[in-house]
Amino acid sequence: MIRRALKLAAVIPFIILPLWLAAIAFEALSKRQMTYQYVSDALDPLSVTESNVKWIKPEAMLARQLTTADKKRAGEVLTAAWQALAAAQSTGNEYILTDSFIGVALDRAQKSVSDASVHGGRIAVLQQSAQPLFFHKDGTVLQLELQTVTARYLVSDQDLIHHQITHDTGVVTLIQQTRGWRVFSYERRSEVPLRLIKPRWNRANLYGVNYYPSDTPWRNFWRDFDVQIISRDMDHVKNLGGNVVRIFLSYQDFLDPTTAKINITNLTQFLDIARKKRLLVIPTLFDLKPSFGPGTWAIDVEYLEGVLPVLATSNQIAFIDIKNEANLDFVAHDKAEILAWLRTMIALTRELSPETPISIGWSSSAHAGTLVDDLDVVSYHAFGAPKDTETGLRRARALSNGLPVVVSEIGASSYSFAFGLPGSEGRQARILRDQLEKLENSAGVLVWTLHDFDEVDPSVFGVSPWRRNLQTAFGLYRVDGSEKPAARVVRQAFSSSGEN
């Protein structure tokens, strides 16, 4: 029997090693595919050109009536023009300007692209309202007073040097040609910086979980929203001693006109369930957002305009997490541009939901000081070895500039490939116990995740079967709904942590 066990032990490394190497290869392939996807997004920044212009009634009668069709076409070219300018400044590609600009405006736009390439100055028009001033009788010239919300920023060597958002007023002249409307000139006449007041943090001792239903995680959560399942799961959270859940508002599901309306209703229902269960909620915005080019920032504002009115009127919001693990996007995108995007979305969120604290869910404590002056809560994830947990919290506090520190994801996978490797349910429970003990003095801790899953989304975690299998087993409850040993550990830690 001993001889047979020794033979088996000798064979195991030859079985595991090829599988491990294959998993690494798949992981590398997944990262390359993700990078190529981001590059493709960057090279196609104008995929959405519908009008985002809000029209204001003219104060005086026009020489020619401005019809609904006129507004639609003029609004589309204004939207496309600002998208093209932002994208051209970011990429250096001037060719996309000629579809929207002519004459003086084209010349100035091209010069601004050259200047951006040399000095790094860029702009993105986020919102715009137009009031007609003049419309020629023959329909060839249209002049508008344009009110915009505009982000201006300066980048240099992957650093964000300057960032400002202003309310601008100007006059734009459009010329009608055989190819349609084009921007002929724009004169900015005034600008007022956006002034924002940071709310006070009034929450403490947050203890809970990151949440997806077991059968419908990631992209399927909002598409297969089930009130009864969610209500039952919130009972599980309360039974664990939790007082908060962190959820993810997937980008496309809350932006696509075919799904956004029903998902806003679903979000309202989720917050109502949380209220009834006396649970707070940390909504994480822009989840699974594919690109960050400034040509798309106005579309991101539409996303905010959809979800923030619901969040702003709810008393269940602990804080808003603008983006999950935004630092991981620094690799595939321009870091300075992502920092500018984050500051822009934070500012617009403050304007639309002024009483709600804001955080960014960094992937590690090393980034806890990034944009700390723009935030109300420092939030980071701690999936390292338990011995590093206390060090990570100490570092986050040192970088936090006095803000409360919430560890919004901790956990360990119980996935076992063979012989309790790489993990087991017992090992998961021991790791969580160590992590929770070392984080008891933080402002909050949330476990990843409530449930195990049969499958995880390959578009989220890549093609590596190793990584996906690990992700299926971070839950406190098995797929069949039964508790894992980790659930008892979490219950003991949460119940002894204070008031829920």
Summary of the structure (lengths in Angstrom):
residues: 500
radius of gyration: 25.7
end to end distance: 53.9
largest distance: 99.6
contacts: 1682
relative contact order: 0.11
helix: 44%
strand: 24%
